[in-house]
Amino acid sequence: MNNVPVLYIVIPCYNEEEVLPLTSPMFKAELDLLINKNKISKNSKIMFVNDGSRDKTWEIICSLSEKDNHFCGISLSRNKGHQNALLAGLLEAKDKCDITISIDCDGQDDIAVMEEMVDSYLDGCEIVYGVRAERSTDTFFKRFSAQMFYKLLNNLGGEIVYNHADYRLIGKRALNELSKYQETEMFLRGIIPMVGFKSTSVYYNRNERISGKSHYPLSKMISLALKGITGLSVKPIRFIAFFGFFVSFLSGIGIIWAVVESLLGKTIAGWASTTCIVCFLSGVQLISLGIIGEYIGKIFIEVKHRPRYCISEKTDNGPTDENS
């Protein structure tokens, strides 16, 4: 590694034609600041990853790279989701740089914290997590659901950093190890802590989105949560097994009670109680099958070993046909 590291800022983009012209100068200003302070190499770049956008996002990325060689970009052949787009950028950058910083392009994450991240790397940390200091800008529902998700996933065995999303610095050694993980459905917030190496956190306050609308509605948040839980833990299946034993134990007691009552001649017609029991057990069975089905579906996807993404274009190398 050179005296100063080469940094690639990796930024996934999906339909961001409104916000990209506003935030790209902000990213460039921070990059110039770090270069002028001699903390990173002048060969450092800002890499945008176009996740199959349907607007003019890719045209804007191409225009930025033509005007300034500190900008570059890759375009996925279709929309593959935030996690795969981010992974595509990280793996594309890993052989070209010493460190990467991943960040969303909407301007909500504090760009100025990048300097503190680089300082932590220079002090010996291979991974630096950007962690929100508080969530006062979130709605009550989003704040409550996010906190429950972090607590639930940690209780299920997933080692995720509380209030951390995907704003982080990763060094080359950690990136090389990350590239060995071959899951088709990658949940980076849970996988990266598994990679290991010395790590730390920097704290910042999150801003409002500069422009445009969020591309992470409730449905995508739930999908990401399910991906994280089923990708990092098998405890839900174990819970089903223990709950099944518990219900069986109660059923056994109920059977003994019913037999005793019948022998004593005290039984009466119990349509309501029978219906309640049947409905309860039917609901439990369907929920259990649904949870098991999630894991079976994930196995079905993983065993096919399909590419996680396909890169169709690069701003610096022209059209390509690369898989990962």
C-alpha positions in Angstrom: 0.0 0.0 0.0 1.2 3.5 -0.8 1.9 6.1 1.9 -1.6 7.4 1.5 -4.5 5.0 0.7 -6.5 5.0 -2.5 -10.2 5.5 -1.5 -13.2 4.6 -3.5 -16.6 6.0 -2.4 -19.2 3.5 -3.5 -22.7 4.9 -3.9 -25.7 2.7 -5.1 -28.2 4.7 -7.1 -31.8 3.8 -8.2 -33.9 6.4 -9.9 -31.9 9.3 -8.4 -32.0 11.9 -11.2 -33.4 14.5 -8.8 -30.9 14.1 -6.0 -27.7 13.1 -7.8 -26.9 16.6 -9.3 -27.2 18.0 -5.8 -25.2 15.5 -3.8 -22.4 14.6 -6.3 -20.7 18.0 -5.8 -20.9 17.3 -2.0 -19.1 14.0 -2.4 -16.5 15.6 -4.7 -15.9 18.4 -2.2 -15.2 15.8 0.6 -12.9 13.8 -1.7 -10.9 16.9 -2.6 -10.7 17.9 1.1 -9.2 14.5 2.1 -6.8 14.6 -0.9 -5.7 18.1 0.0 -5.1 17.0 3.6 -2.9 14.2 2.2 -5.1 11.6 3.9 -6.0 9.8 0.7 -4.4 9.4 -2.7 -5.2 11.8 -5.6 -6.1 8.6 -7.5 -9.2 8.1 -5.3 -12.6 8.1 -6.9 -16.3 8.3 -6.4 -18.0 5.2 -7.9 -21.7 5.3 -8.6 -23.6 2.0 -9.1 -26.7 2.3 -11.3 -29.1 -0.3 -10.0 -31.2 -0.6 -13.2 -32.7 2.9 -12.9 -35.5 3.8 -15.2 -34.9 7.5 -15.3 -31.8 9.5 -16.3 -29.6 8.4 -13.5 -27.1 6.5 -15.7 -26.9 9.5 -18.1 -26.0 11.8 -15.2 -23.3 9.4 -14.0 -21.8 9.2 -17.5 -21.9 13.0 -17.8 -20.1 13.4 -14.4 -17.4 10.9 -15.3 -16.8 12.7 -18.6 -16.3 16.0 -16.9 -14.2 14.8 -14.0 -12.1 11.6 -13.9 -12.6 11.4 -10.1 -16.1 10.2 -11.0 -16.7 6.7 -12.4 -19.7 4.3 -12.6 -21.0 0.9 -13.4 -24.5 0.0 -14.5 -26.2 -3.2 -13.6 -28.2 -4.9 -16.4 -31.4 -4.7 -14.3 -32.6 -3.7 -10.9 -31.1 -6.2 -8.3 -31.8 -4.3 -5.1 -29.7 -2.1 -2.8 -27.6 -4.9 -1.2 -26.6 -6.4 -4.5 -25.9 -3.0 -6.1 -23.7 -2.1 -3.1 -21.9 -5.4 -3.2 -21.3 -5.0 -7.0 -19.6 -1.7 -6.3 -17.5 -3.0 -3.5 -16.2 -6.0 -5.4 -15.6 -3.9 -8.5 -13.5 -1.4 -6.4 -11.6 -3.9 -4.2 -8.7 -4.5 -6.7 -8.4 -0.8 -7.5 -8.2 0.8 -4.1 -7.0 0.3 -0.5 -10.3 1.4 1.2 -13.9 1.9 0.3 -16.6 3.9 1.9 -20.2 3.0 1.1 -22.9 5.6 1.4 -26.4 6.3 0.0 -26.6 9.1 -2.5 -29.6 11.0 -0.9 -27.4 13.2 1.3 -29.0 11.9 4.6 -25.7 10.5 6.0 -23.2 13.0 7.2 -20.5 13.1 4.5 -18.1 15.0 6.8 -17.8 11.9 9.0 -15.7 10.3 6.2 -12.6 12.1 7.5 -13.0 10.5 10.9 -13.5 7.1 9.2 -10.2 7.5 7.3 -8.5 8.6 10.4 -9.7 5.4 12.2 -8.4 3.3 9.3 -5.0 5.1 9.4 -5.0 4.2 13.2 -5.3 0.5 12.3 -9.0 -0.2 12.0 -10.0 -2.3 9.0 -13.7 -1.7 9.3 -15.4 1.5 10.5 -19.1 1.7 11.0 -21.1 4.9 10.6 -23.7 4.8 13.4 -26.6 7.2 13.9 -26.3 9.0 17.2 -30.1 9.3 17.5 -33.3 8.9 15.4 -35.3 12.1 16.2 -35.9 12.8 12.5 -37.7 9.4 12.0 -41.4 8.9 12.5 -42.5 7.0 15.7 -43.3 3.9 13.7 -40.0 3.8 11.8 -38.0 4.5 15.0 -39.9 1.8 16.9 -39.8 -0.8 14.2 -36.0 -0.2 13.5 -35.2 -0.6 17.2 -37.3 -3.8 17.5 -35.5 -5.1 14.4 -32.0 -4.5 15.7 -32.9 -6.1 19.1 -34.7 -9.0 17.5 -31.9 -9.8 15.1 -29.2 -9.6 17.9 -31.3 -11.9 20.1 -31.6 -14.4 17.3 -27.8 -14.5 17.0 -27.1 -12.0 14.2 -24.1 -9.7 15.1 -25.3 -6.4 13.7 -24.3 -3.0 14.9 -27.1 -1.1 16.5 -28.4 1.9 14.5 -25.9 1.2 11.6 -27.2 0.8 8.0 -24.7 0.7 5.1 -22.5 3.7 5.8 -19.1 2.2 6.5 -15.5 2.1 5.6 -13.9 -1.3 4.6 -10.2 -1.9 4.1 -8.8 -4.1 1.4 -8.1 -7.1 3.6 -11.7 -7.2 4.8 -13.0 -6.7 1.2 -10.9 -9.7 0.1 -12.4 -11.8 2.8 -15.9 -10.5 2.1 -15.6 -11.6 -1.5 -15.3 -15.2 -0.3 -18.9 -15.1 1.0 -21.0 -16.6 -1.9 -24.6 -16.1 -0.7 -27.0 -15.1 -3.5 -29.1 -13.0 -1.0 -26.5 -11.1 0.9 -27.4 -9.1 4.0 -24.3 -7.0 4.3 -25.1 -5.5 7.7 -24.9 -9.0 9.2 -22.2 -10.5 7.0 -19.6 -7.8 7.4 -19.3 -8.1 11.2 -18.8 -11.8 10.6 -15.7 -11.0 8.5 -13.8 -9.9 11.6 -10.7 -7.7 11.8 -10.3 -4.7 14.1 -13.3 -2.3 13.9 -14.7 0.8 15.5 -17.7 3.1 15.1 -18.1 6.8 14.4 -21.3 8.6 15.3 -23.3 11.2 13.3 -26.7 12.8 13.1 -28.7 11.9 10.0 -30.3 14.7 7.9 -33.5 14.8 5.9 -33.4 13.6 2.3 -32.2 16.5 0.1 -34.6 15.8 -2.8 -36.7 13.1 -4.3 -38.6 10.3 -2.5 -37.3 7.4 -0.5 -37.0 4.1 -2.4 -37.4 2.1 0.7 -41.1 1.7 1.5 -42.4 -0.5 4.3 -42.6 -3.6 2.0 -38.9 -3.4 1.2 -38.1 -2.8 4.8 -40.0 -6.0 5.8 -38.3 -7.9 2.9 -34.9 -6.8 4.1 -35.7 -7.7 7.7 -36.8 -11.2 6.6 -33.6 -11.6 4.5 -31.5 -10.6 7.5 -33.3 -13.0 9.9 -33.4 -16.0 7.6 -29.8 -15.3 6.3 -28.2 -15.1 9.7 -30.1 -17.3 12.1 -31.9 -20.6 12.3 -33.4 -19.8 15.7 -37.0 -19.2 14.3 -37.0 -22.9 13.2 -35.8 -24.0 16.6 -38.5 -21.9 18.3 -41.1 -23.7 16.2 -39.7 -27.1 17.5 -39.8 -26.0 21.1 -43.2 -24.5 20.7 -44.4 -27.7 19.1 -43.2 -29.7 22.1 -44.9 -27.2 24.4 -48.2 -27.5 22.5 -47.9 -31.3 22.5 -47.3 -31.2 26.3 -50.5 -29.1 26.8 -52.4 -31.4 24.4 -51.3 -34.4 26.4 -52.7 -32.9 29.5 -55.9 -32.0 27.7 -56.3 -35.6 26.5 -55.8 -37.0 30.0 -58.3 -34.4 31.4 -60.8 -35.3 28.7 -60.6 -39.0 29.4 -61.0 -38.5 33.1 -64.0 -36.3 32.6 -65.5 -38.8 30.2 -65.1 -41.7 32.7 -66.7 -39.6 35.4 -69.6 -38.8 33.1 -69.1 -35.0 33.3 -68.6 -34.3 29.6 -70.9 -31.8 27.9 -71.1 -30.6 24.3 -68.2 -28.0 23.8 -68.6 -26.6 20.3 -67.1 -23.2 21.1 -64.0 -24.5 23.0 -63.4 -27.1 20.2 -63.6 -24.5 17.5 -61.2 -22.2 19.4 -58.7 -25.0 19.8 -58.9 -26.0 16.2 -58.5 -22.4 15.0 -55.6 -21.8 17.3 -53.7 -24.9 16.2 -54.5 -24.2 12.5 -53.0 -20.7 12.9 -49.9 -22.1 14.6 -49.4 -24.7 11.9 -49.8 -22.1 9.1 -47.3 -19.7 10.7 -44.9 -22.5 11.3 -45.1 -23.7 7.7 -44.6 -20.1 6.5 -41.4 -19.7 8.5 -40.1 -23.1 7.3 -41.1 -22.1 3.8 -39.0 -19.0 4.0 -35.9 -21.1 4.8 -36.7 -23.7 2.1 -37.2 -20.8 -0.4 -33.8 -19.4 0.5 -32.2 -22.9 0.1 -33.9 -23.1 -3.3 -32.4 -19.8 -4.4 -28.9 -20.4 -3.0 -28.4 -23.9 -4.5 -28.9 -22.6 -8.0 -25.7 -20.4 -7.7 -27.1 -17.8 -10.0 -25.2 -14.5 -10.5 -26.0 -11.9 -7.8 -25.8 -9.2 -10.5 -24.7 -8.6 -14.0 -22.7 -5.5 -15.0 -23.8 -4.2 -18.4 -21.7 -1.0 -18.7 -18.8 0.9 -17.1 -18.0 4.5 -17.6 -14.3 3.9 -17.9 -14.1 0.6 -19.8 -17.2 0.8 -22.0 -19.7 -2.1 -22.4 -18.9 -5.3 -20.5 -20.6 -8.6 -19.8 -19.5 -9.5 -16.3 -21.1 -11.7 -13.8 -20.6 -12.2 -10.1 
